[in-house]
Amino acid sequence: MGAEAMDRPVEIRRGADRPDDPRTLVQTIVERVADGLLVVDASGTIKFANPAAITLFGRAAADLIGTDFGFPIVAGETTEIDLVRPGGTLVTAELRVTDVAWDGHHAGLISLRDITARKDAEQAARRLAVEQEARKRAEAAEARAEQMARKAQAAEQEAERARAEAELANQSKSAFLATMSHELRTPLNAIGGYAQLMEEGISGPLTDQQREYLKRVRLSQLHLEALINDVLNFAKLEAGRLDFEIIEFGLPDGLSSVVALVEPQAREKGIRFDFRGGGQGCAVRADRDKVLQIVLNLVSNAVKFTAEGGSITLDWTCDRAAHIRVADTGTGIPEDKLAAVFEPFVQVDRNLVGARNGTGLGLTISRDLARRMGGDLTVESRLGAGSTFTLTLPLASASRESGAPDVAA
């Protein structure tokens, strides 16, 4: 066959009467092939449909032939189309187009292969792959979550062990400080007792120089005893073993004893000491000894940090609570150190006015005592202009009305 014959489209003719006619054989093949075959003319009208095509469309041959195919056809093209059968069933078909001649006119031979099952299988495979990937990711996320949960649990257990160890160490420290404080007080008391006996002349007459030496021994003994008392009180506070005796008492009566103790020290240093009351009838509900301990510590600090020629004022007022103020004209406290003065073992600017002797526990203990009695201890200060410490305590009537406990632990 020459090239000119090969370029001409295949001609399909209808009507073959002889079984041995090649056209009869072609018609038999067309009718029995599994793929649907359509002949569509140039205008897009279906001219022929084999049984497989009729089955594919789900329509009778009379309903199919003569209708518009509805899809663009291009020779040599392979594509996929979706066919909607009567009843709404969707079928996916693979479409191929070949140029042919039909009744002497140009037409297209369309081959339709039902690939619905294959597409469903591919879609199912994609869904399965997506599900498997999602499952893998979920399992990986679950594994990570479990790992994080185990780490968090381990961290929590480690933190709990650390807390327990810290609590045990703190209890051990407090017990050690309390024990050592008691042990140190015994020889100090002995030193003080023997010094007092010698001052009274039990061992014979003393010279003025010996009396001066004994006075210094007594002052050192009292100073050391005060330091040890601070450590002991701090240990008791941390261990929760400090007892409170909450009673009602008037402020003038309670504070006057502090004045009697501190005023001579202030006078000896050349400091003016003023005691001002806020009127009679102001009673607080607190531990009297603890209140006096706080105020005495505040006034003693004021004497320590105030230079000769300065002044100290102790006064109090009552409104919704009792406010006991100790103001001095001493060195003052830097603004960035105000919060630190209440921290344990902290001493601010020790070298501003002479030597500072102490543990750095006085203000820590004082604020803790105040808060455990339902009050507070605060400070206002300017460097070089002095400081004002304010002890706030609940009033006796306010304590009863609010149902405050009789004993603070």
VOPAGU-2260 file (C-alpha; in pm, 1 decimal, decimal comma):
REM VOPAGU-2260
SITE   aa  ch    i         X         Y         Z
SITE  MET   A    0       0,0       0,0       0,0
SITE  GLY   A    1     151,5     337,9     -95,6
SITE  ALA   A    2     195,2     639,0     129,0
SITE  GLU   A    3     -92,9     814,9     -44,7
SITE  ALA   A    4    -328,5     534,7      50,5
SITE  MET   A    5    -210,4     534,4     416,0
SITE  ASP   A    6    -286,8     906,1     459,3
SITE  ARG   A    7    -650,5     862,0     358,7
SITE  PRO   A    8    -895,0     804,1     650,7
SITE  VAL   A    9   -1039,9     459,8     695,7
SITE  GLU   A   10   -1383,4     431,4     538,4
SITE  ILE   A   11   -1651,3     252,5     732,1
SITE  ARG   A   12   -1941,2     125,2     526,2
SITE  ARG   A   13   -2269,2      -8,7     647,0
SITE  GLY   A   14   -2439,8    -313,0     508,7
SITE  ALA   A   15   -2250,1    -633,3     439,3
SITE  ASP   A   16   -2455,7    -924,9     316,4
SITE  ARG   A   17   -2191,4   -1190,8     270,0
SITE  PRO   A   18   -2041,0   -1354,8     581,8
SITE  ASP   A   19   -1705,4   -1395,8     409,4
SITE  ASP   A   20   -1696,3   -1030,7     311,0
SITE  PRO   A   21   -1417,9    -848,9     503,9
SITE  ARG   A   22   -1667,4    -580,3     589,9
SITE  THR   A   23   -1881,1    -840,1     765,4
SITE  LEU   A   24   -1577,0    -946,7     968,0
SITE  VAL   A   25   -1504,9    -584,9    1066,9
SITE  GLN   A   26   -1866,2    -534,1    1170,8
SITE  THR   A   27   -1853,1    -847,6    1383,8
SITE  ILE   A   28   -1536,3    -722,8    1555,8
SITE  VAL   A   29   -1687,8    -376,8    1611,4
SITE  GLU   A   30   -1998,7    -526,8    1766,6
SITE  ARG   A   31   -1808,2    -761,8    1998,4
SITE  VAL   A   32   -1516,6    -544,2    2107,9
SITE  ALA   A   33   -1518,6    -455,8    2481,0
SITE  ASP   A   34   -1451,9     -85,6    2423,3
SITE  GLY   A   35   -1738,7     139,6    2325,2
SITE  LEU   A   36   -1710,2     271,8    1971,3
SITE  LEU   A   37   -1888,3     577,6    1834,3
SITE  VAL   A   38   -1884,0     743,4    1496,6
SITE  VAL   A   39   -1937,4    1118,9    1527,2
SITE  ASP   A   40   -1968,5    1339,3    1221,4
SITE  ALA   A   41   -1810,0    1680,1    1177,4
SITE  SER   A   42   -2107,3    1850,4    1345,5
SITE  GLY   A   43   -2069,3    1634,8    1658,6
SITE  THR   A   44   -2371,6    1414,5    1594,6
SITE  ILE   A   45   -2347,3    1047,4    1688,2
SITE  LYS   A   46   -2396,2     835,5    1373,5
SITE  PHE   A   47   -2304,9     492,2    1506,1
SITE  ALA   A   48   -2270,1     320,0    1842,8
SITE  ASN   A   49   -2163,7     -36,0    1904,9
SITE  PRO   A   50   -2323,2    -247,6    2182,1
SITE  ALA   A   51   -2038,7    -171,5    2425,5
SITE  ALA   A   52   -2097,2     203,1    2378,2
SITE  ILE   A   53   -2472,0     161,6    2430,3
SITE  THR   A   54   -2401,0     -26,8    2753,0
SITE  LEU   A   55   -2148,0     236,8    2860,1
SITE  PHE   A   56   -2398,0     521,4    2814,2
SITE  GLY   A   57   -2682,0     316,5    2964,6
SITE  ARG   A   58   -2919,3     426,7    2691,7
SITE  ALA   A   59   -3094,5     256,9    2400,1
SITE  ALA   A   60   -2936,9     284,9    2055,2
SITE  ALA   A   61   -3235,3     483,9    1927,7
SITE  ASP   A   62   -3191,4     733,6    2212,3
SITE  LEU   A   63   -2819,0     767,0    2148,7
SITE  ILE   A   64   -2781,9     780,4    1768,3
SITE  GLY   A   65   -2865,2    1117,8    1624,8
SITE  THR   A   66   -2789,2    1306,4    1949,5
SITE  ASP   A   67   -2503,0    1545,8    2010,6
SITE  PHE   A   68   -2192,2    1380,6    2153,0
SITE  GLY   A   69   -2127,1    1683,7    2376,2
SITE  PHE   A   70   -1746,2    1655,1    2398,7
SITE  PRO   A   71   -1483,7    1813,7    2173,0
SITE  ILE   A   72   -1305,1    1559,4    1955,9
SITE  VAL   A   73    -953,6    1596,2    1821,7
SITE  ALA   A   74    -789,2    1321,7    1622,5
SITE  GLY   A   75    -495,1    1160,8    1798,4
SITE  GLU   A   76    -607,6    1288,3    2138,8
SITE  THR   A   77    -639,6    1070,4    2446,1
SITE  THR   A   78    -829,1    1209,6    2742,2
SITE  GLU   A   79   -1070,2    1116,9    3018,6
SITE  ILE   A   80   -1436,8    1213,1    3031,5
SITE  ASP   A   81   -1716,4    1160,6    3281,8
SITE  LEU   A   82   -2047,4    1021,3    3154,0
SITE  VAL   A   83   -2365,8    1053,8    3353,3
SITE  ARG   A   84   -2599,4     762,7    3303,4
SITE  PRO   A   85   -2974,4     786,0    3352,1
SITE  GLY   A   86   -3032,1     778,4    3727,3
SITE  GLY   A   87   -2721,6     983,6    3799,2
SITE  THR   A   88   -2459,6     708,9    3789,3
SITE  LEU   A   89   -2119,4     852,6    3698,4
SITE  VAL   A   90   -1887,8     659,5    3465,3
SITE  THR   A   91   -1532,0     759,1    3379,6
SITE  ALA   A   92   -1411,3     666,5    3032,3
SITE  GLU   A   93   -1081,7     698,4    2851,8
SITE  LEU   A   94   -1141,2     861,7    2512,3
SITE  ARG   A   95    -933,1     820,0    2195,8
SITE  VAL   A   96   -1018,9     972,8    1856,8
SITE  THR   A   97    -925,4     852,6    1506,8
SITE  ASP   A   98   -1021,8    1018,8    1179,3
SITE  VAL   A   99   -1247,1     804,6     958,1
SITE  ALA   A  100   -1481,1     842,5     661,5
SITE  TRP   A  101   -1849,6     768,7     716,9
SITE  ASP   A  102   -2079,3     748,9     414,3
SITE  GLY   A  103   -1818,6     941,8     221,2
SITE  HIS   A  104   -1796,5    1221,4     478,7
SITE  HIS   A  105   -1525,8    1308,2     731,7
SITE  ALA   A  106   -1603,0    1175,7    1079,5
SITE  GLY   A  107   -1434,1    1070,6    1398,9
SITE  LEU   A  108   -1413,4     718,2    1535,3
SITE  ILE   A  109   -1424,9     747,4    1913,1
SITE  SER   A  110   -1305,1     467,7    2135,3
SITE  LEU   A  111   -1439,7     473,4    2493,2
SITE  ARG   A  112   -1289,9     244,2    2755,5
SITE  ASP   A  113   -1462,4     220,7    3092,7
SITE  ILE   A  114   -1193,0     301,3    3352,1
SITE  THR   A  115   -1432,0     368,7    3639,7
SITE  ALA   A  116   -1306,1      71,4    3841,1
SITE  ARG   A  117    -946,4     172,9    3781,5
SITE  LYS   A  118   -1014,4     533,5    3884,3
SITE  ASP   A  119   -1202,3     415,2    4193,0
SITE  ALA   A  120    -909,6     189,7    4277,1
SITE  GLU   A  121    -663,6     476,5    4227,7
SITE  GLN   A  122    -876,7     706,4    4437,2
SITE  ALA   A  123    -908,1     439,2    4705,5
SITE  ALA   A  124    -531,7     388,5    4693,1
SITE  ARG   A  125    -479,0     764,0    4732,4
SITE  ARG   A  126    -722,4     774,2    5023,3
SITE  LEU   A  127    -546,8     476,9    5177,5
SITE  ALA   A  128    -209,6     645,3    5129,9
SITE  VAL   A  129    -343,4     965,7    5286,1
SITE  GLU   A  130    -496,4     771,2    5574,9
SITE  GLN   A  131    -175,3     577,0    5624,9
SITE  GLU   A  132      27,9     897,1    5618,8
SITE  ALA   A  133    -216,6    1061,6    5859,7
SITE  ARG   A  134    -202,7     752,5    6081,8
SITE  LYS   A  135     177,7     759,4    6073,8
SITE  ARG   A  136     179,4    1126,6    6162,0
SITE  ALA   A  137     -75,4    1072,2    6437,9
SITE  GLU   A  138     128,2     783,9    6576,0
SITE  ALA   A  139     445,0     993,8    6555,5
SITE  ALA   A  140     266,8    1283,5    6728,3
SITE  GLU   A  141     132,0    1046,1    6992,8
SITE  ALA   A  142     480,6     904,2    7043,3
SITE  ARG   A  143     621,0    1256,4    7079,1
SITE  ALA   A  144     341,6    1347,3    7319,7
SITE  GLU   A  145     410,2    1036,1    7526,8
SITE  GLN   A  146     781,2    1115,0    7524,8
SITE  MET   A  147     711,0    1472,6    7633,5
SITE  ALA   A  148     472,8    1345,3    7901,5
SITE  ARG   A  149     740,9    1108,0    8029,5
SITE  LYS   A  150     994,1    1389,3    8031,1
SITE  ALA   A  151     748,6    1619,4    8208,5
SITE  GLN   A  152     673,0    1348,8    8462,1
SITE  ALA   A  153    1044,1    1288,6    8514,6
SITE  ALA   A  154    1101,8    1663,1    8551,6
SITE  GLU   A  155     813,9    1688,0    8797,5
SITE  GLN   A  156     949,9    1397,7    8997,8
SITE  GLU   A  157    1296,7    1553,8    8991,3
SITE  ALA   A  158    1150,8    1886,9    9102,3
SITE  GLU   A  159     960,7    1711,6    9380,1
SITE  ARG   A  160    1280,5    1538,7    9492,1
SITE  ALA   A  161    1462,8    1871,7    9479,4
SITE  ARG   A  162    1187,3    2037,2    9684,3
SITE  ALA   A  163    1197,5    1756,8    9936,7
SITE  GLU   A  164    1575,4    1778,2    9958,1
SITE  ALA   A  165    1562,7    2156,7    9989,4
SITE  GLU   A  166    1298,2    2133,5   10260,3
SITE  LEU   A  167    1503,2    1872,9   10444,4
SITE  ALA   A  168    1816,2    2085,6   10408,0
SITE  ASN   A  169    1626,7    2390,1   10533,3
SITE  GLN   A  170    1491,6    2198,3   10830,4
SITE  SER   A  171    1839,7    2066,0   10904,1
SITE  LYS   A  172    1983,8    2416,4   10879,7
SITE  SER   A  173    1715,1    2558,3   11108,5
SITE  ALA   A  174    1767,7    2275,3   11356,9
SITE  PHE   A  175    2144,6    2333,1   11346,0
SITE  LEU   A  176    2108,2    2707,5   11398,3
SITE  ALA   A  177    1866,7    2657,1   11685,2
SITE  THR   A  178    2093,9    2399,9   11851,7
SITE  MET   A  179    2407,0    2608,7   11805,2
SITE  SER   A  180    2230,6    2918,8   11933,4
SITE  HIS   A  181    2135,8    2739,1   12252,5
SITE  GLU   A  182    2485,3    2593,9   12286,4
SITE  LEU   A  183    2647,2    2936,1   12242,9
SITE  ARG   A  184    2419,9    3108,9   12490,0
SITE  THR   A  185    2535,9    2883,9   12775,2
SITE  PRO   A  186    2900,4    3002,2   12781,5
SITE  LEU   A  187    2791,5    3359,8   12709,1
SITE  ASN   A  188    2564,7    3356,5   13010,2
SITE  ALA   A  189    2855,6    3225,6   13215,0
SITE  ILE   A  190    3079,7    3506,4   13086,4
SITE  GLY   A  191    2817,5    3763,5   13175,8
SITE  GLY   A  192    2762,7    3611,2   13520,0
SITE  TYR   A  193    3131,4    3604,6   13611,4
SITE  ALA   A  194    3180,5    3959,3   13480,3
SITE  GLN   A  195    2891,4    4081,1   13694,7
SITE  LEU   A  196    3033,1    3905,2   14003,3
SITE  MET   A  197    3371,2    4066,0   13945,8
SITE  GLU   A  198    3207,7    4408,8   13899,5
SITE  GLU   A  199    3032,1    4362,3   14236,7
SITE  GLY   A  200    3369,6    4303,5   14401,6
SITE  ILE   A  201    3316,5    3938,4   14492,7
SITE  SER   A  202    3676,3    3860,2   14399,3
SITE  GLY   A  203    3817,2    4170,2   14565,1
SITE  PRO   A  204    3844,7    4539,5   14489,9
SITE  LEU   A  205    3891,0    4651,1   14125,8
SITE  THR   A  206    4082,7    4933,1   13971,4
SITE  ASP   A  207    3915,2    5178,8   13736,5
SITE  GLN   A  208    4094,6    5019,3   13441,7
SITE  GLN   A  209    3973,8    4673,2   13542,5
SITE  ARG   A  210    3618,8    4804,4   13572,3
SITE  GLU   A  211    3647,4    4950,7   13220,6
SITE  TYR   A  212    3768,8    4616,9   13089,6
SITE  LEU   A  213    3479,5    4435,0   13256,4
SITE  LYS   A  214    3234,9    4687,9   13113,9
SITE  ARG   A  215    3364,7    4607,7   12765,8
SITE  VAL   A  216    3338,4    4236,4   12836,2
SITE  ARG   A  217    2976,3    4283,6   12946,1
SITE  LEU   A  218    2893,2    4492,1   12636,5
SITE  SER   A  219    3052,7    4233,2   12407,4
SITE  GLN   A  220    2865,0    3954,7   12586,9
SITE  LEU   A  221    2533,4    4139,3   12545,1
SITE  HIS   A  222    2609,0    4211,5   12180,3
SITE  LEU   A  223    2690,6    3847,5   12107,2
SITE  GLU   A  224    2379,1    3736,9   12291,6
SITE  ALA   A  225    2169,6    3971,7   12076,6
SITE  LEU   A  226    2324,8    3827,7   11759,8
SITE  ILE   A  227    2255,3    3474,4   11876,5
SITE  ASN   A  228    1897,0    3567,2   11964,2
SITE  ASP   A  229    1851,6    3697,7   11607,2
SITE  VAL   A  230    1980,1    3371,8   11461,7
SITE  LEU   A  231    1763,9    3166,9   11699,3
SITE  ASN   A  232    1449,8    3367,3   11619,2
SITE  PHE   A  233    1518,2    3341,4   11248,2
SITE  ALA   A  234    1562,2    2965,0   11275,7
SITE  LYS   A  235    1239,1    2935,4   11471,9
SITE  LEU   A  236    1051,0    3145,8   11216,3
SITE  GLU   A  237    1174,3    2932,7   10927,4
SITE  ALA   A  238    1090,6    2614,0   11113,1
SITE  GLY   A  239     747,2    2747,1   11211,9
SITE  ARG   A  240     819,7    2692,2   11581,3
SITE  LEU   A  241     789,2    3050,3   11707,9
SITE  ASP   A  242     486,6    3090,9   11935,8
SITE  PHE   A  243     271,4    3403,7   11952,4
SITE  GLU   A  244      62,8    3523,9   12245,9
SITE  ILE   A  245    -196,6    3751,7   12092,1
SITE  ILE   A  246    -349,9    3997,4   12339,1
SITE  GLU   A  247    -499,3    4345,7   12340,8
SITE  PHE   A  248    -284,7    4629,8   12474,0
SITE  GLY   A  249    -259,4    5005,7   12440,2
SITE  LEU   A  250      19,3    5155,8   12236,2
SITE  PRO   A  251     133,3    5432,2   12474,0
SITE  ASP   A  252     196,3    5182,6   12753,5
SITE  GLY   A  253     374,7    4940,1   12521,5
SITE  LEU   A  254     599,6    5190,6   12345,4
SITE  SER   A  255     709,0    5382,6   12653,8
SITE  SER   A  256     926,3    5089,7   12761,9
SITE  VAL   A  257    1115,4    5109,0   12432,2
SITE  VAL   A  258    1177,9    5479,0   12489,5
SITE  ALA   A  259    1326,5    5403,6   12831,4
SITE  LEU   A  260    1569,4    5154,0   12677,9
SITE  VAL   A  261    1685,4    5352,8   12374,7
SITE  GLU   A  262    1673,4    5715,8   12482,1
SITE  PRO   A  263    1995,7    5693,1   12689,1
SITE  GLN   A  264    2181,4    5546,5   12386,9
SITE  ALA   A  265    2059,6    5830,2   12165,7
SITE  ARG   A  266    2149,8    6095,3   12423,6
SITE  GLU   A  267    2498,6    5946,2   12467,3
SITE  LYS   A  268    2553,2    5971,0   12088,5
SITE  GLY   A  269    2424,5    6329,5   12073,1
SITE  ILE   A  270    2099,6    6242,2   11893,1
SITE  ARG   A  271    1768,5    6408,0   11975,8
SITE  PHE   A  272    1494,3    6154,6   12049,2
SITE  ASP   A  273    1125,6    6251,0   12023,7
SITE  PHE   A  274     834,7    6033,3   12130,2
SITE  ARG   A  275     496,5    6149,1   12006,2
SITE  GLY   A  276     166,9    5975,4   12064,4
SITE  GLY   A  277    -138,6    5983,2   11844,1
SITE  GLY   A  278    -389,6    6014,3   12126,6
SITE  GLN   A  279    -520,3    5782,3   12393,6
SITE  GLY   A  280    -744,9    5482,6   12351,5
SITE  CYS   A  281    -564,2    5314,0   12058,3
SITE  ALA   A  282    -536,3    4943,8   12133,9
SITE  VAL   A  283    -390,1    4677,1   11909,3
SITE  ARG   A  284    -432,5    4303,5   11904,8
SITE  ALA   A  285     -89,6    4144,8   11876,4
SITE  ASP   A  286     191,4    3978,7   12068,1
SITE  ARG   A  287     315,8    4256,7   12299,4
SITE  ASP   A  288     670,3    4122,7   12332,8
SITE  LYS   A  289     702,3    4073,9   11957,2
SITE  VAL   A  290     579,5    4429,7   11891,3
SITE  LEU   A  291     831,3    4572,2   12138,5
SITE  GLN   A  292    1103,4    4356,8   11981,1
SITE  ILE   A  293    1023,3    4503,0   11636,1
SITE  VAL   A  294    1007,9    4863,8   11756,2
SITE  LEU   A  295    1324,6    4825,5   11962,2
SITE  ASN   A  296    1505,4    4688,3   11658,5
SITE  LEU   A  297    1384,6    4977,9   11442,7
SITE  VAL   A  298    1485,0    5244,6   11696,3
SITE  SER   A  299    1822,4    5076,9   11761,5
SITE  ASN   A  300    1892,8    5074,4   11386,1
SITE  ALA   A  301    1796,6    5442,5   11370,7
SITE  VAL   A  302    2046,0    5523,6   11647,0
SITE  LYS   A  303    2312,1    5318,1   11470,4
SITE  PHE   A  304    2265,0    5489,4   11133,1
SITE  THR   A  305    2216,0    5846,6   11255,9
SITE  ALA   A  306    2516,3    6072,4   11310,3
SITE  GLU   A  307    2569,9    6307,0   11604,2
SITE  GLY   A  308    2337,6    6604,5   11588,8
SITE  GLY   A  309    2065,1    6410,3   11408,2
SITE  SER   A  310    1720,5    6323,4   11533,0
SITE  ILE   A  311    1492,8    6021,9   11573,2
SITE  THR   A  312    1115,6    6033,1   11604,1
SITE  LEU   A  313     892,3    5754,1   11734,1
SITE  ASP   A  314     522,5    5819,6   11687,1
SITE  TRP   A  315     200,6    5635,5   11615,2
SITE  THR   A  316    -144,0    5701,2   11469,8
SITE  CYS   A  317    -462,7    5497,9   11446,4
SITE  ASP   A  318    -725,8    5495,4   11175,0
SITE  ARG   A  319    -831,5    5162,7   11023,9
SITE  ALA   A  320    -511,9    5016,0   11166,5
SITE  ALA   A  321    -233,1    5119,8   11399,1
SITE  HIS   A  322      74,8    5272,7   11233,9
SITE  ILE   A  323     393,3    5293,8   11440,0
SITE  ARG   A  324     661,5    5501,9   11267,9
SITE  VAL   A  325    1031,4    5530,0   11341,0
SITE  ALA   A  326    1186,5    5817,5   11142,9
SITE  ASP   A  327    1551,3    5923,6   11147,1
SITE  THR   A  328    1774,0    6179,5   10977,7
SITE  GLY   A  329    2046,2    5922,6   10915,2
SITE  THR   A  330    2228,8    5805,1   10607,0
SITE  GLY   A  331    1919,4    5679,0   10424,6
SITE  ILE   A  332    1895,0    5385,0   10187,4
SITE  PRO   A  333    1954,4    5388,0    9808,7
SITE  GLU   A  334    1627,9    5342,5    9615,7
SITE  ASP   A  335    1750,4    5025,9    9445,9
SITE  LYS   A  336    1829,0    4872,3    9786,5
SITE  LEU   A  337    1495,8    4936,4    9959,5
SITE  ALA   A  338    1352,9    4591,9    9887,0
SITE  ALA   A  339    1679,4    4420,7    9978,1
SITE  VAL   A  340    1687,5    4552,4   10336,3
SITE  PHE   A  341    1424,9    4294,9   10432,7
SITE  GLU   A  342    1620,4    4003,2   10285,7
SITE  PRO   A  343    1809,1    3781,9   10532,7
SITE  PHE   A  344    2178,9    3853,7   10595,2
SITE  VAL   A  345    2167,0    4176,7   10391,3
SITE  GLN   A  346    2330,1    4495,4   10523,4
SITE  VAL   A  347    2316,5    4805,8   10307,5
SITE  ASP   A  348    2611,8    5047,8   10283,9
SITE  ARG   A  349    2789,0    4932,6   10596,7
SITE  ASN   A  350    3061,3    5195,8   10577,4
SITE  LEU   A  351    2851,5    5510,8   10552,7
SITE  VAL   A  352    2851,8    5592,0   10924,8
SITE  GLY   A  353    3102,7    5399,6   11130,1
SITE  ALA   A  354    3108,6    5022,7   11170,0
SITE  ARG   A  355    2793,7    4812,9   11140,3
SITE  ASN   A  356    2773,9    4513,3   11368,0
SITE  GLY   A  357    2496,2    4261,2   11320,9
SITE  THR   A  358    2373,1    3955,3   11138,9
SITE  GLY   A  359    2154,1    4133,6   10885,5
SITE  LEU   A  360    1854,1    3945,2   11023,4
SITE  GLY   A  361    1686,3    4214,9   11233,0
SITE  LEU   A  362    1463,1    4362,4   10962,3
SITE  THR   A  363    1392,9    4019,1   10811,8
SITE  ILE   A  364    1270,7    3890,2   11146,8
SITE  SER   A  365    1079,8    4211,1   11221,1
SITE  ARG   A  366     880,3    4205,0   10896,4
SITE  ASP   A  367     808,8    3832,7   10931,1
SITE  LEU   A  368     684,9    3885,0   11287,2
SITE  ALA   A  369     464,2    4174,7   11176,9
SITE  ARG   A  370     307,8    3976,3   10894,1
SITE  ARG   A  371     240,8    3675,2   11114,1
SITE  MET   A  372      49,2    3904,5   11349,2
SITE  GLY   A  373    -167,8    4028,6   11063,0
SITE  GLY   A  374      31,8    4346,6   10998,6
SITE  ASP   A  375     329,0    4455,3   10790,8
SITE  LEU   A  376     656,5    4647,0   10800,2
SITE  THR   A  377     744,7    4892,5   10522,0
SITE  VAL   A  378    1011,8    5154,5   10458,6
SITE  GLU   A  379    1047,7    5488,8   10284,2
SITE  SER   A  380    1391,1    5641,7   10245,0
SITE  ARG   A  381    1607,7    5887,4   10056,1
SITE  LEU   A  382    1983,4    5854,3   10042,1
SITE  GLY   A  383    2140,3    6114,0   10273,0
SITE  ALA   A  384    1800,6    6232,7   10405,6
SITE  GLY   A  385    1704,9    5952,5   10643,3
SITE  SER   A  386    1453,3    5668,2   10657,8
SITE  THR   A  387    1105,4    5603,8   10793,6
SITE  PHE   A  388    1000,8    5251,1   10889,7
SITE  THR   A  389     628,7    5194,4   10948,5
SITE  LEU   A  390     493,1    4903,0   11150,0
SITE  THR   A  391     125,3    4839,7   11076,9
SITE  LEU   A  392     -82,0    4636,6   11324,2
SITE  PRO   A  393    -452,1    4544,9   11338,5
SITE  LEU   A  394    -665,0    4731,1   11588,6
SITE  ALA   A  395    -820,5    4532,5   11870,4
SITE  SER   A  396   -1177,7    4602,3   11755,0
SITE  ALA   A  397   -1093,4    4536,1   11389,3
SITE  SER   A  398    -933,8    4204,6   11480,6
SITE  ARG   A  399   -1244,3    4087,9   11663,4
SITE  GLU   A  400   -1477,4    4196,4   11382,8
SITE  SER   A  401   -1270,5    4023,7   11114,4
SITE  GLY   A  402   -1241,8    3704,3   11316,0
SITE  ALA   A  403    -860,9    3715,8   11327,8
SITE  PRO   A  404    -703,4    3416,2   11504,4
SITE  ASP   A  405    -583,1    3453,8   11860,7
SITE  VAL   A  406    -249,4    3289,1   11784,5
SITE  ALA   A  407     -45,4    3329,8   11467,6
SITE  ALA   A  408     168,5    3037,2   11365,8
